[in-house]
Amino acid sequence: MGTSHIEFLVEERSMEAFLTPLLRRCLPGDCTFRIHEHQGKPALLRKLKNRLRGYAWLPSDHRIVVIVDMDQDQCDQLKSQLEQACSDAGLHSKQAAGGPQWQVVTRIAIEELEAWYFGDWQAVCRAFPKVS
């Protein structure tokens, strides 16, 4: 059985604006998704464990993807923090499961999302209409 739905937890609206058209093009037509933006990285990290606990009811064909920017953090420490939140919530991350029985993927964007956009100025303008 494949994945039928993916929940994305992201820092802010800019990541949602980036992911929405990308996912519409890349995911199979029968896979739905929802993106939950937060008010920045501190808010996402503060709420993460409780948010993940709220996903305990998810069917086995649903997945959760957590994406945060590395910013000034140490990558390995940030990854450990994300993985610990999954474990504390009683969910199996892809890294910890080591097999097909995972529910959550944690990912760290090493380059700021804004750097990705500047390769496509039109995408910047679409995501941030006040930019000229």
C-alpha positions in Angstrom: 0.0 0.0 0.0 1.3 3.4 -0.9 1.1 6.8 0.8 -2.4 8.4 0.4 -1.8 11.6 2.4 1.1 13.6 3.7 1.0 16.3 6.4 3.8 18.9 6.2 4.9 20.9 9.2 6.9 24.0 8.1 8.3 27.1 9.6 6.5 29.8 7.6 4.3 30.7 4.7 7.2 31.0 2.3 7.8 27.2 2.5 4.2 26.6 2.0 4.2 28.8 -1.1 7.2 26.9 -2.4 5.9 23.4 -1.6 2.3 23.7 -2.9 3.0 23.9 -6.6 5.9 21.5 -6.4 3.9 18.9 -4.6 1.0 19.3 -7.1 3.4 18.4 -9.8 5.4 15.7 -8.1 2.9 13.6 -6.0 0.7 11.0 -7.6 -2.9 12.2 -8.3 -4.3 10.0 -5.5 -2.0 11.3 -2.8 -3.3 14.4 -0.9 -1.4 16.7 1.2 -1.8 19.5 3.8 0.8 22.1 4.8 0.8 23.6 8.2 2.8 26.8 8.5 4.0 28.1 11.9 5.1 31.5 13.0 8.8 30.7 12.5 11.2 28.0 13.6 11.0 28.6 17.4 7.2 28.2 17.2 7.4 25.0 15.2 10.0 23.5 17.5 8.1 24.6 20.6 4.8 23.0 19.4 6.3 20.0 17.6 6.1 17.3 20.2 2.4 18.0 21.0 1.6 18.4 17.3 3.1 15.0 16.6 1.2 13.5 19.5 -2.0 14.8 17.8 -1.1 12.7 14.7 -1.2 9.4 16.7 -4.5 8.6 15.1 -3.2 8.7 11.5 -3.9 5.7 9.3 -0.9 3.6 8.3 -0.8 5.0 4.8 -0.4 8.6 6.0 3.0 10.3 6.5 4.3 13.4 8.2 7.1 15.6 6.9 8.8 18.1 9.2 11.0 20.7 7.5 13.1 23.3 9.3 15.9 25.6 8.3 19.3 24.9 9.8 19.9 28.6 10.4 22.8 28.9 12.9 22.1 25.6 14.6 24.4 22.6 14.6 22.9 20.2 12.0 23.4 17.1 14.1 22.0 18.7 17.3 18.9 20.0 15.4 18.3 16.6 13.8 18.6 14.9 17.2 16.0 17.4 18.6 13.6 16.6 15.7 14.1 12.9 16.1 13.6 13.1 19.9 10.3 14.9 19.4 9.1 12.1 17.2 10.1 9.5 19.8 8.6 11.5 22.6 5.3 11.6 20.7 5.3 7.9 20.2 5.8 8.0 16.4 8.5 6.3 14.4 10.7 8.4 12.2 12.2 7.1 9.0 15.6 7.4 10.5 14.8 5.5 13.7 12.6 2.8 12.1 15.2 1.7 9.7 12.5 0.0 7.6 9.1 0.4 6.1 7.2 1.0 9.3 7.8 4.7 9.7 5.4 7.6 10.1 7.5 10.8 10.1 10.4 12.2 8.0 12.5 15.0 9.5 14.4 17.2 7.1 16.7 20.2 7.6 17.0 22.7 4.8 20.7 23.6 4.8 20.3 26.6 2.5 17.7 29.1 3.4 14.5 28.8 1.3 15.0 32.3 0.1 18.2 31.2 -1.6 16.2 28.7 -3.6 13.8 31.3 -4.8 16.4 33.7 -6.1 17.1 31.3 -8.8 13.5 32.1 -10.0 12.6 35.8 -9.4 9.1 35.2 -10.7 8.6 32.7 -7.9 9.8 35.2 -5.3 7.2 37.8 -6.6 4.4 35.2 -6.6 5.2 34.2 -3.0 5.7 37.8 -1.8 3.4 40.1 -3.8 4.8 43.2 -2.2 8.2 42.5 -3.7 9.0 44.4 -6.9 
